[in-house]
């Protein structure tokens, strides 16, 4: 079973509506969709491949969310790591998930890690030009993310989630906490936690 990308759907139907509201700007669905397409092209240009595990360790931001959807559009798996970990601990988690690329804010701080360390801002342009991307679909059993457990009782474990895990969780949440197009949901939780990531799915699907 497949689902259409909710960002692409919203960009075609409600392109002028706000998708992401930050301290300094509001990104419409049309701009959001174009930025995702541009970022996906940049990812392919630097050698990211389908099914590859790509690590991200930054605080939540519009650039982060754009990169997430760009990775999914090209079929890569987003490994979401805490931006509070020291480089040594981060290196262990990257090794655990077998990641080859790490996106961060300040690459110089992680230059000793045995992976390609790239600035997140270098692959994202918010006012990206229009692209000719076709309809985007995700297969529900397609791996989407790898998140680490809290580790409250033992060492944190890497857990892989499919689109089905995130999709059906969002649908179940909407039965109890309905989301309307005029609503705003504060992204108050980090995206390397499933509770924070679920906010994106709940909002964009509605």
N, C-alpha and C positions, 0 to 999 in steps of 0.2 A: 504494500500500500504506500502511496505517496501523498504528500501535501504540497501545495504551492507556497512559495515563500511569502509570508504575510507582508513583508516590507514592499515587495514588488506589487502585490495586490493593492496595498494602500497608496503606493506612489501613482498607480494608474487611475484609481478612483478618487482619491482625496489628496492629491499631490501637494496642495497648498496648506494642508493642516500640519500643525506642529507634531513632530515625532519625538524629539529630544529637546528638553528645555534645560539649559545649564545656567550658570551664574552670568555668563556674558552673551549668550545668544540662544536663539531658537532655530533648530534645524528642521526644515519641513521634510515630509516624506519623499518628495521629489529629489531634494538635495541629498537626503540620506541614502536613497537608492543609487544615485549617481556616484556618491562617494564610495559606496560598497563596491560597485562595479570597477571603479578606478583602482581601488585598493587590491581587488582580486587580480587585476592585470599586473600590478606591481609585484604582488606575491609570486605570480608565475614567472615574472621576469627575473626575480632573484633566485629562482630555482625551487620554490615550494611545489610539491607534487601532491596529487590526489592520495588520500589515506595517510599522508605524512602527519606525524605528531609534532605540533608547533606549540611552544611554550610562551606564555605571556605572564609577566610579573610587573604590573603597574597598578596604580590606584584607578578606580572607576572613572571614566571620562567618555565624552562622545567619540574620541579617537579609538578607545578600547572597544566600544560597541560596534563601530564601523569595521574594525579589524576582525572581530568575532564573526560577523555575518559574511565578510569577505572570505574567510577561511572555510566557512560552511558552503558557500556558493561554489567553491572549487573542490569540495569534497575532502578537505583536510580535517584533522581532529584537533580541537583547541584544548591544550593542557593548561589549565588556569591555576597559577601558583601565587602564593601570598607575596605581596610586595614588602612585607615586614621581615622576611627571612634574610639572614646574613648570606653572603655569597657562597660560603661553604655548604650551608644547609640547603640552599637553593640548588647547588650543583648535585647534591645527593638525590633530590627529587627529580631533577632533569634526567639523571642517569636511570632512575627508577622507571620513568615513563619512556625511556629511549628517545628523548627529544634531540633534534639536531640544530634547532634554531630557537633563539630566545629573543623576545621583544621586550625592551625595557625603556625607561625614560633617559637614563644616563649610562650608555654603554661602557664608558671608561671604568666605572665601578665594578664591572663584571668581566673585564678583559682576560682574567686568568681562568675563566671557565672553559672547558673543552667543547664549546659549541659556537656557532655563529651568533654573535650578539649584535642586534640591530636596533636602532632607535625607532620606536613606534611612530613618532611624528614624521619620519622620513618616508613612510609608505601611505600616509593619509593626507588627502586634500579635500577639504569640506566643500569648496566651490568647484568641484570636478566638472568637466564638460560632459555633455550628453553622450551616452553610449547606445549601442544597438543591441543590448543584451536581450536574449529571448526569455520566455517564461522559465522561471527557476522552480524546480521541484526537489523536495527532499524525500528520500526513502526512509520510512519510519524506523527500520532496523539498522539504518546507517549510523555508525558511531559519530557522536557529535562532540562530546567533551570528556575529559578526564579530570576529576576533582579529587582532592585528598580529604579523607575523613578528618574529624577534629582531633583524633588521637588522645581523647580524654582518658581512655583506659589502657591504651597501648600506643605503639608508634603509629603515626598516620599512615593509612593505606590508600593507594591510588585506586579509584573506582571509575570505570568507564560507563558513560551514559549514552544511550541512543536518542535520536529525535523523539521516538515514541515515549521515552521516560519523561522528557520535558513537556511534550505536547499534551499527553493525557493528564499529567499533573496540573497543567494550566487549565484544562477543561474542567477537571474536578474542582479546582479552586473557584472557578467562575460560578459554579452552582451555589456556592456558599457566600462568595464575595463578588457579586456581579460587577463587571467593569463596563462603563459606558464611554463612548467616544469623547465626551467632554471632561472625563475624569483625568486627574494627574496622580501618578503614584511615585512617591519619593523613593529614589534608589538609595536607601539608607544602609544597606548591607553590602558587603564586598562581593564582587563577582566571582571570586574563587570559592564561595560557599554556594551550595545549591539553592539556599533560600534567597540569595541575592540574584542569582541567575534566573530564578523562576519569575521574578518581577518583570523581566524583559519579555518572556514568553506570554505571561498573563496580559500584559498591555498590548503588545504588537498583534496578538491573535484576535483582539477585540477591536 
